[in-house]
Structures are given as C-alpha cells and as structure tokens.
Amino acid sequence: MFNSNATTVLGILVISLSLSYFYALLKEVKYTLLERNPMFWLNAGFLIYFSSNLLLFFINNSMFTKADEVSYLVWGLHAIVNFILVIFFTIAIWITPNQQ
C-alpha cells in the first residue's frame, strides 16, 4: 500500500520551501535573467510537480482502491506532470549560469 500521508507531508514541505526560495530570489534581485539560473528551473519544476500532485497524493489510498478508468486518467496526468518535471531538470542541467 502507498503511504499517502507521508507523501502529502512531503509535498507540503517542498511547496513551502519552493515558495520561500522564490520569495528570497525576488527579494534579493541578484539575477537579471532568471532563465539562466539553474536553481530557478529546479525550483519551478518542484513547485509545479508537487502543487499539481498534492491532492492526488492526499486521496490516493481512499479513492483508488481498485483500478478503474478514473484512476488510469489521474495517474496518466501524474505521468505527464512527471515528464514536465524531468524536462525542467534537463533544462537546469543544460544551461550555464551567468557569472556574476
């Protein structure tokens, strides 16, 4: 069985850390081009992934006890968001940061 309570807490923790990083980044204004900052892409990927899947993680054990069409649709959407996360990670590895 999938431990949905732990992943829900993890999701809330990652979302709050991601938002605090964005707040610190906007407050500091160190980077002029955010798209050249690898940490921006990593953080944006985490924020999108965990924000879109938080509800899925929370209701996983209670709603999806049997495999039906809805569970396949929801886990298909999870796979798409996971693919977007990997794309953001790839961009973060690919770019070279600006030297300040």
Residue, then its C-alpha position, 0 to 999 in steps of 0.5 A: m500500500f502507498n503511504s499517502n500521508a507521508t507523501t502529502v507531508l512531503g509535498i507540503l514541505v517542498i511547496s513551502l520551501s519552493l515558495s520561500y526560495f522564490y520569495a528570497l530570489l525576488k527579494e534579493v534581485k541578484y539575477t537579471l535573467l532568471e532563465r539562466n539560473p539553474m536553481f530557478w528551473l529546479n525550483a519551478g519544476f518542484l513547485i509545479y510537480f508537487s502543487s499539481n500532485l498534492l491532492l492526488f497524493f492526499i486521496n490516493n489510498s481512499m479513492f483508488t482502491k481498485a483500478d478503474e478508468v478514473s484512476y488510469l486518467v489521474w495517474g496518466l496526468h501524474a505521468i505527464v506532470n512527471f515528464i514536465l518535471v524531468i524536462f525542467f531538470t534537463i533544462a537546469i542541467w543544460i544551461t550555464p549560469n551567468q557569472q556574476 
